[in-house]
Amino acid sequence: MRINKLLTLVFSLVLLLSLTACGGETPATPASSSSGSNAASPTNTIANTSNAASPTDTTASDSSTSSSGSTSGRRDTSENSLLTAAGKVSNAQSYHFVYSEAAKNFSGDKTFKTNYEGDYDKAKSGATQYTLTTDDPDSKAAGEWLAFYRDGQLITYRKEAGSWVKPVGMPDFASTALTVFVSGLTGAALTTDASDPNENPKLVGSETIAGQDCDHWQVVAKGSFFKGNLDVYVGKQSGDIVQATLKTEDGSTTSLSTSKLDQPVSIELPN
């Protein structure tokens, strides 16, 4: 896990972006659960902080990819089209997301994959409800999670025995990760380097991602922590980001897909 770096980025995002969660329902304080107090977090997840920025949005759906090699039929292939697509995701009021990480464990001898799939609803206090799965046999974090903001604080619940409880010693894993990725994605789309144009977003071809004909953009992400080679797929018809994948120098890969932008999602906050 790259917890230290990513935690630092989360704090930086709070200071620079001043993201705030919208108001919403206020759940009753649940009974605490002692399970998981000594549980290991899944590989490469981002620990939650009480002052973490409210998540914005994300990018695209599953990645069954086939290269077509053609760049014809696009509506707009300027850098602005990539930036506009990133803005649509970050400003969406709701969406379905799939966020995945493949990273080495602390000892660096094994790589594990963790997936988070669920929904985001800005109107429900910036809530994310998702299911976490991982192939790390030592992780105790697999299961259903819910996180939302109240009075500027990120509140986390885990479902145990059919009820939402507040876990002890275990943070939310997806909300801050979404914030980090989307903010980094938007920053990369803004890249303009007159001294080295090769560092700017480049249209490299067309590919089919999740059944959609997409423009394939490549960007060199040069942020302090969101750094690496970024591949972004923008739907030719929808103008939406269908998928974005970041590969870092240490060999880790993170990928974000969103769908159903601004369509109703079903998240119920605890009473």
C-alpha positions as CSV (number, residue, x, y, z in Angstrom):
1,M,0.0,0.0,0.0
2,R,1.1,3.5,-0.7
3,I,-0.8,4.8,2.4
4,N,1.6,7.5,3.5
5,K,1.8,9.1,0.0
6,L,-1.9,8.9,-0.6
7,L,-2.8,10.2,2.9
8,T,-0.5,13.2,2.2
9,L,-2.3,13.8,-1.1
10,V,-5.7,13.7,0.6
11,F,-4.6,16.4,3.1
12,S,-3.2,18.4,0.2
13,L,-6.5,18.1,-1.7
14,V,-8.4,19.4,1.4
15,L,-6.2,22.5,1.5
16,L,-6.1,23.2,-2.2
17,L,-9.5,22.2,-3.4
18,S,-11.6,23.0,-0.3
19,L,-14.1,20.4,-1.3
20,T,-17.1,20.3,0.9
21,A,-19.9,17.8,1.2
22,C,-23.5,18.9,0.6
23,G,-26.0,18.7,3.5
24,G,-28.1,15.6,3.9
25,E,-29.7,13.3,6.3
26,T,-28.2,12.9,9.7
27,P,-28.2,9.3,10.9
28,A,-28.4,8.2,14.4
29,T,-25.2,7.2,16.1
30,P,-24.9,3.4,15.6
31,A,-23.6,0.9,18.0
32,S,-19.9,0.3,17.7
33,S,-18.6,-3.0,16.4
34,S,-15.4,-4.4,17.9
35,S,-14.9,-6.7,14.9
36,G,-12.0,-5.7,12.7
37,S,-10.2,-3.7,15.3
38,N,-7.0,-5.4,14.5
39,A,-7.8,-6.3,10.9
40,A,-5.4,-5.6,8.1
41,S,-6.5,-3.2,5.5
42,P,-6.5,-4.4,1.9
43,T,-3.4,-3.8,-0.3
44,N,-3.0,-0.3,-1.6
45,T,-6.1,1.2,-0.1
46,I,-6.2,4.8,1.2
47,A,-6.9,5.3,4.9
48,N,-9.7,7.7,5.8
49,T,-9.2,11.0,7.6
50,S,-12.0,12.8,9.5
51,N,-11.3,15.9,7.4
52,A,-11.0,14.2,4.1
53,A,-12.4,16.1,1.1
54,S,-15.8,15.1,-0.2
55,P,-15.4,12.8,-3.2
56,T,-16.1,14.2,-6.6
57,D,-16.5,11.8,-9.5
58,T,-14.8,9.3,-11.6
59,T,-14.4,7.4,-14.8
60,A,-15.9,4.6,-16.9
61,S,-16.9,0.9,-17.0
62,D,-15.3,-2.5,-17.5
63,S,-12.3,-2.8,-19.7
64,S,-12.8,-5.4,-22.4
65,T,-10.6,-3.6,-24.8
66,S,-10.0,-4.2,-28.5
67,S,-7.9,-1.9,-30.6
68,S,-9.4,-0.6,-33.9
69,G,-6.5,1.6,-34.9
70,S,-8.7,4.2,-36.5
71,T,-9.3,7.8,-35.3
72,S,-12.2,8.7,-37.6
73,G,-15.7,9.5,-36.5
74,R,-14.8,11.7,-33.5
75,R,-16.9,14.7,-32.4
76,D,-14.0,16.6,-30.9
77,T,-10.4,15.5,-30.5
78,S,-8.9,18.6,-29.0
79,E,-7.5,18.7,-25.5
80,N,-10.6,20.5,-24.5
81,S,-12.7,17.4,-25.2
82,L,-10.6,15.5,-22.7
83,L,-10.9,18.3,-20.1
84,T,-14.6,18.6,-20.7
85,A,-15.1,14.8,-20.2
86,A,-13.1,15.0,-16.9
87,G,-15.2,17.9,-15.7
88,K,-18.4,15.9,-16.4
89,V,-17.3,13.2,-14.1
90,S,-16.1,15.5,-11.3
91,N,-19.3,17.5,-11.4
92,A,-21.8,14.6,-11.6
93,Q,-24.4,14.5,-8.9
94,S,-24.5,10.7,-8.9
95,Y,-22.9,7.7,-10.6
96,H,-22.0,4.0,-10.4
97,F,-18.3,3.4,-10.0
98,V,-15.8,0.6,-10.2
99,Y,-12.4,1.4,-8.7
100,S,-9.6,-1.1,-8.7
101,E,-6.0,-1.2,-7.4
102,A,-3.2,-3.7,-8.1
103,A,-0.2,-3.1,-5.9
104,K,2.5,-4.8,-3.9
105,N,2.1,-5.6,-0.2
106,F,4.2,-4.0,2.5
107,S,7.1,-6.5,2.0
108,G,7.0,-5.9,-1.8
109,D,7.1,-9.6,-2.7
110,K,3.4,-10.0,-3.8
111,T,0.9,-8.1,-5.7
112,F,-2.8,-8.1,-4.7
113,K,-5.8,-6.6,-6.4
114,T,-8.6,-4.8,-4.6
115,N,-11.9,-3.8,-6.1
116,Y,-14.5,-1.3,-4.9
117,E,-17.9,-1.3,-6.7
118,G,-20.8,0.8,-5.8
119,D,-22.7,4.1,-6.1
120,Y,-22.1,7.8,-5.2
121,D,-24.9,10.3,-4.4
122,K,-24.0,13.9,-3.7
123,A,-27.5,14.6,-2.5
124,K,-27.2,12.0,0.2
125,S,-24.5,13.9,2.0
126,G,-21.9,12.9,-0.5
127,A,-22.5,9.2,0.3
128,T,-20.7,6.3,-1.2
129,Q,-22.0,2.7,-0.8
130,Y,-19.9,0.0,-2.1
131,T,-18.7,-3.6,-1.9
132,L,-15.0,-4.3,-1.3
133,T,-13.4,-7.5,-2.6
134,T,-9.7,-8.4,-2.6
135,D,-7.5,-11.4,-3.3
136,D,-5.3,-10.6,-0.3
137,P,-5.9,-13.6,2.0
138,D,-4.8,-11.5,5.0
139,S,-7.3,-8.7,4.5
140,K,-10.3,-8.4,6.8
141,A,-11.9,-5.6,4.9
142,A,-14.0,-7.4,2.4
143,G,-17.7,-6.6,2.6
144,E,-20.2,-3.9,2.2
145,W,-19.3,-0.3,3.2
146,L,-21.1,3.0,3.5
147,A,-19.5,6.5,4.0
148,F,-21.0,9.9,4.0
149,Y,-20.3,13.4,5.4
150,R,-21.9,15.1,8.4
151,D,-20.7,18.5,9.8
152,G,-17.7,18.2,7.6
153,Q,-16.7,14.8,9.0
154,L,-16.6,11.6,7.0
155,I,-18.7,9.0,8.8
156,T,-18.1,5.3,8.0
157,Y,-20.2,2.2,8.5
158,R,-19.8,-1.4,7.7
159,K,-22.6,-4.0,7.3
160,E,-22.4,-6.7,9.9
161,A,-25.2,-9.3,10.4
162,G,-27.5,-7.3,8.1
163,S,-27.1,-4.0,10.0
164,W,-24.9,-0.9,9.6
165,V,-22.5,-0.5,12.4
166,K,-19.5,1.8,13.0
167,P,-16.4,-0.3,12.8
168,V,-13.5,0.1,15.3
169,G,-10.0,0.5,13.9
170,M,-11.0,0.3,10.2
171,P,-11.3,3.3,7.9
172,D,-13.4,3.9,4.8
173,F,-11.5,2.8,1.8
174,A,-13.2,4.2,-1.3
175,S,-14.3,7.8,-0.7
176,T,-10.9,9.3,-0.4
177,A,-9.5,7.1,-3.2
178,L,-12.2,8.5,-5.5
179,T,-11.3,12.1,-4.5
180,V,-7.6,11.5,-5.2
181,F,-8.1,9.8,-8.5
182,V,-10.6,12.3,-10.0
183,S,-8.7,15.3,-8.8
184,G,-5.5,13.9,-10.4
185,L,-7.3,13.0,-13.6
186,T,-8.6,16.6,-13.9
187,G,-5.2,18.0,-13.2
188,A,-3.6,15.8,-15.9
189,A,-6.2,16.8,-18.4
190,L,-5.2,20.4,-17.8
191,T,-1.5,19.7,-18.7
192,T,0.0,22.2,-21.1
193,D,3.8,22.2,-21.4
194,A,5.0,24.4,-24.2
195,S,8.6,23.4,-23.5
196,D,7.9,19.7,-24.1
197,P,4.6,19.1,-26.0
198,N,5.1,15.4,-25.7
199,E,4.1,15.7,-22.1
200,N,0.7,17.1,-23.1
201,P,-2.4,14.9,-23.7
202,K,-2.0,13.0,-26.9
203,L,-4.7,11.2,-29.0
204,V,-3.2,7.9,-29.9
205,G,-6.1,6.0,-31.6
206,S,-9.5,4.5,-31.1
207,E,-10.4,1.5,-29.0
208,T,-13.6,-0.3,-27.9
209,I,-14.0,-0.2,-24.1
210,A,-17.1,-1.8,-22.5
211,G,-18.8,-1.9,-25.9
212,Q,-18.2,1.8,-26.6
213,D,-16.2,3.3,-29.4
214,C,-13.7,5.5,-27.6
215,D,-10.9,8.0,-28.3
216,H,-7.8,6.8,-26.5
217,W,-5.8,9.6,-24.9
218,Q,-2.4,9.3,-23.2
219,V,-1.2,11.8,-20.6
220,V,1.9,12.0,-18.5
221,A,0.6,12.8,-15.0
222,K,3.2,14.9,-13.2
223,G,1.6,15.6,-9.9
224,S,3.5,15.2,-6.7
225,F,1.6,11.9,-5.9
226,F,-0.7,11.3,-8.8
227,K,2.2,10.6,-11.1
228,G,2.7,8.1,-13.9
229,N,1.3,7.2,-17.3
230,L,-2.4,7.8,-17.6
231,D,-4.6,6.2,-20.3
232,V,-8.0,7.8,-20.7
233,Y,-10.8,6.6,-23.0
234,V,-13.5,9.1,-24.0
235,G,-16.7,7.8,-25.6
236,K,-17.0,9.3,-29.1
237,Q,-20.8,9.5,-28.9
238,S,-21.3,10.3,-25.3
239,G,-18.3,12.5,-24.7
240,D,-17.9,10.8,-21.3
241,I,-14.8,9.2,-19.8
242,V,-15.4,5.5,-20.1
243,Q,-12.2,4.4,-18.3
244,A,-9.0,5.9,-16.9
245,T,-6.0,3.9,-15.8
246,L,-2.9,5.1,-14.1
247,K,0.4,3.1,-14.1
248,T,3.0,4.4,-11.7
249,E,6.8,3.9,-11.6
250,D,6.6,1.4,-8.8
251,G,4.5,-0.9,-10.9
252,S,1.1,-0.2,-9.2
253,T,-2.0,0.2,-11.3
254,T,-5.2,2.0,-10.4
255,S,-8.2,2.1,-12.7
256,L,-11.5,4.0,-12.4
257,S,-14.7,3.5,-14.3
258,T,-18.0,5.2,-14.0
259,S,-21.4,4.8,-15.5
260,K,-24.9,6.1,-15.1
261,L,-23.8,9.7,-14.6
262,D,-26.5,11.8,-13.0
263,Q,-28.9,8.9,-13.0
264,P,-30.8,7.9,-9.8
265,V,-28.9,5.6,-7.4
266,S,-30.2,3.8,-4.4
267,I,-28.4,4.7,-1.1
268,E,-30.3,4.8,2.2
269,L,-28.5,6.3,5.2
270,P,-28.9,4.7,8.6
271,N,-31.6,6.0,10.9
